[in-house]
Amino acid sequence: MNRNCLLIILVLFVLSSCNQPVDKNKIRIATLKGPSAMGMVKMIDSLKQIEDADIEVTIYNEPIQVRKLMLEREADFAILPTTMGAILYNKGIPYQLAAIPVWGTLYLFGNDTTIKSWNDLKGKRIHLMAKGMTPDVLFKYLLIQNGIDPENEVILDYSFPSHIDLANAVAAGKAQLGVISEPLVSMVIQKDRAVHPIFDLNIEWQKINTQAIAQTALLVKSDFAKQNPVKLQEILSSYKFSTNWVNENHAEAAELIVKYEILPNVELADSSISRSNLNFVEAKNIKNYISEYLKIFYEMNPDIIGGKIPDDNFYLN
């Protein structure tokens, strides 16, 4: 066992044995299948090596499943799109933003080889899913910032209702251009080598703004954070350690990603790590930037963050 692996196991052992009120029950962490779970896979693996650990990480397929747990106060930690986290906070659901672990996983991709610049998108049919949701609003923002009228100069097509439907349509040649997130981008490319990323929307965002897309949020139940400050910081440190380890050890991380059924094969996992922009940053260190990120969405569509910019208490201090 190497030194780094031992370190994370020891940290998590403290978590599983520390004498605090929540020891009577499992500490419940709800994550999402894809980059969110990929970044914490070393943490997940280390927990499996601790007998009777009181931390339970569950991987869910859809944000709506995690949202349900938060509405019912059944998750101590939850991972959701940052915009969805803002909506829940604005509805009075008692969770705070602890960190941003994933920074922009959206790509414009397809088999159209004629596109070299944003201007080349004029007149093209571009497929998106879920009108009014984060990928749609974000892509429209980038179109506008690059001098393209999303209502009149491109054709935005919402005929495929989910990311999976759209990914399958691109893979089958039914859609030439689509805006899709990792790991579906890598999955489609693995099926059809003629498909390729055209724009990394994270990079395009950074050309306009100072930092990457604060796309995914780690939220913590407010009561848990207040009552268990030691465990809180140890969990945050363990997740950050895991994310750094995944970025530095692609081959080993890919094996674990397959082992825990996050992705189906090692080649795909290795490829997806490179495109997933995993970087664990505590929210208290970037409050102003996250607020500016949410403000952009608010100005495009206020409903996407719950009708107002979250106040300072949204951020865990």
PyMOL commands that set and color helices and strands:
alter all, ss='L'
color gray80, all
select helices_A, chain A and resi 3-17+21-24+35-39+41-48+63-71+82-90+118-121+134-145+163-171+184-191+201-208+222-227+229-248+250-259+266-275+283-285+287-300+302-305+312-314
alter helices_A, ss='H'
color red, helices_A
select strands_A, chain A and resi 27-32+55-60+77-81+95-102+106-110+125-127+155-157+177-181+196-200+216-221+278-282
alter strands_A, ss='S'
color yellow, strands_A
deselect
rebuild
show_as cartoon
